[in-house]
């Protein structure tokens, strides 16, 4: 008997959370620290606009369908404005801290695993390789090729999270997210309907004469 085939249709491992919002379960394969810290003598990593990162990790993971993906989480340092010395992490909108807190429980446990100069090392990264988490992607608009454009939410959920838990969290935050464009789903559906009705069948069948006239 041959091996079991993957389910057709794509995104079979995605869970619909809301309109144009999906959760996908992935297994962490690698975590790379891309933070820029005064003590780290290495290449400076920058955003698309050229601004250097402060705190940043890139998480590579594999979804249940075998597809390999990566996503980045960002945060900021607490820094002495005079000396430039790093004094800790800013908690506000810190995706890096939130990521680690999901796995380790709270900020105290995360702090215990950091290096003395607040940098990220093997102590906090290595135990997470092989762990699973849900990544939430939401529709952000329509690309030039007519396909949906999606962004990753900076909040993750552990493997045992329920759909209701993810839906509740999304409902609370999405009303303030300007980057979430649910109306794009309706536009994509309209575009699909227009494409479907242009197929060469039934009432839309093109006769030879019509076809020739069109080509002229």
N, C-alpha and C positions, 0 to 999 in steps of 0.2 A: 504493500500500500504506500503511495507517495506521501511525502510530508505535507502537513496542513498548509494551505495557502493563506496569505494575508487577506483580510476582508476587503472587498472592492469598495470604491467610492471615496477613498481618502478620508482623512481626519476622523477615522473610526475611533480613535482614542480621545477625541475631544468631547467635552461636556458643555452644552449650551447653558450659559449662566444668565444671559439677558439678550436683548436684541443686538446682534453683532458682537457678542462677547462670549469667548470660549476658554475653557480651562483644559490644559493638556498635561498629562502626567509624564514626568521625565526622570531619568536616573543620572545623577551627577557623575561625570567622568573626569572632570578637571576643573580646578579653580585657580585662576591666575590673578595675583595682586598687581594692579596697575596704578597703585597710588603713587603720588609724587610727594616725597618726604625729604626734608633737608639731609637726613642721615643716609639716604639711599643714593649712592653714586651710580646712576644708571641713566638710560634713555628717559627723556621726559615724555610722558604720554599726554596727548592733547585731545580736546573735543574737536568736532568738525569746524568750529569757528576759530580754532587755534588756541583757545584758552586751555591752560594745563589743568588736568584733573587735580582734585585734592585726594579724597578717598575714592577708590574705584576697584571693584573686582569684576572679572569676567568669568562667568560660570558656563562651562560647556556641559551639555547633557544630551542624552539619547531618549527619544520618545518611544512609546510602545510599538510604533510601526517601524522602528529601526532608523528613522530619520535623525540626523545629528544637528543640533542647534546650539547657539550660544546667546547669552544675554548679559548685559552689564548692569551693575548697581552702583549708585553714586552716593557720596556724602561729603561732609566738610570737616576740617580739623577745627579744634579750639586752638588758637594761635596767639601768642603774645605779640601785640601790635608793634612793640619796640624792638624786641630781640629776635622775633620770628620763631621762637621756640614753640614746639608743639606741646600743648598742655592737656590734650584729650580729644574727644570726638564731640561734635555738635549733634545733639539728638534729633533736632527738628528736621523733618524730611530727609532723614538719613537712611537710604535704601540699603546700604552696606550693613549698618547696625541692625536694621529690621530683619534682614536676611539671616544673619547669624543668631539673632534672638529666637527666631522660629525654631531653630534646631536645638539651641542650648538652653532655652527657657526664659532668660531675662538678661538685662544689661550687666548684672553683677557677674553672672557666669561667663558672659562674653569677655568682660574685662579681665577676668582671671587668666584667660587663654591668650591675651595679647602680649606682645613683647614689651619690655620696660619703656621703650620710647613710643609706645602706642601703635607700632607697626604690626602688620599681619604676617604671621609665620606659619610653619608646618603644624604647630600645636592646635591651631584653630581650623586649618584647612583639611589636613589629612583625614580626621575622623568623619568628614562629610562625603568623601569619595564613595560612591555606591549607594548613597542615600537618595530617596525619591522626594519629589515635591511637585505641586501643581503650579504651572505658570499661566497667568491670565493674559489673554490678548484681546484687544478691543478695536472695533473699526474706527478709523481715523479719517476716512475719506475715500476717494476713488482715484486710482492711478491713471496715468495717461493711456495705458493699454486697456482700460476698461475694467480692471480687476480691483477688488477692495484693497485698501491700504490699512494695515493693522499696526498697532503699537503694543508694547508690553507694559502692563501695569507693574509698578515697583513693589507690589505686595505679593507674596507667595503664600501657599498653604501646604501643610504637610500631607502625607499620603492618606492619613486617616480622617482628613477634613470631609465634612458632608457637603452636599450640593447646597443645602439650605444655609450653611455657614458662609459659603462663598457668595451666594446670592445676597445675603443680608449685608455683608461687608461691601459688596459692590454697590448696592442700592444706596447706602449711606454716603459713599464718596462720589459716585458718578454724577449726582446733581450739581456738583461744583466743578466738574471736569470739562473745560472748554475744548479739550482735544478729542473728546468722545463725540462722534458724529453718527448717531443711530439712523438719521434720515438717509444716510448713504446706502443703507440696506434696501430701502424702498426704491431708490434710484437704480441700484443694481438689478433688482427684480424687474423693473420696467424695461431696462436694457435687454435683459434675458428674454422677456416676452416679445419684444420687437424682433429679436434675432430669431426666435422660434417661429414666428409667423412669416418669416421670409424664406423658410425652407421650401424646397421644390416638391410639394406634395399636395394632393387634394385641390382645394380651390386656388392654391398658390402655384400650381403646376405651370411652368412656362412652356408654351407651345414652340415648335420649331420656328414658326414665322416670327413670333414675339422675340424669341431669342436672337434671331438674325437681325431684327430691327433694332434691338437694344445694342447689339455689338456695333452697328453702323453709327 
